[in-house]
């Protein structure tokens, strides 16, 4: 996966799978998935894991309120963190 951002690091889209197999001279905007789903850093882990399970996806983009990329959160990491919290 490749995240497409502008000069201010605002998320514009995402490249996955077959997008990498096309003609390398094709503009990214023609092959990217525009406006991918994102979450904010203050969303609770339990809410995130429910959302990931419902959507049947393994990761989600984390962005600031302004839409700037903060990172990618993976389902395995959320499940691990929730397990650690429950063990405390």
Buried (B, 14 or more C-beta within 10 A) or exposed (E): BEBBBEEEBBBBBBBEEEBEEEEEEEEEEEBBBEEBEBBEEEBEBEEBBEBBEEEEEEBBBBBBEEBBBBEBBBBEEBBEBBEEEEEE
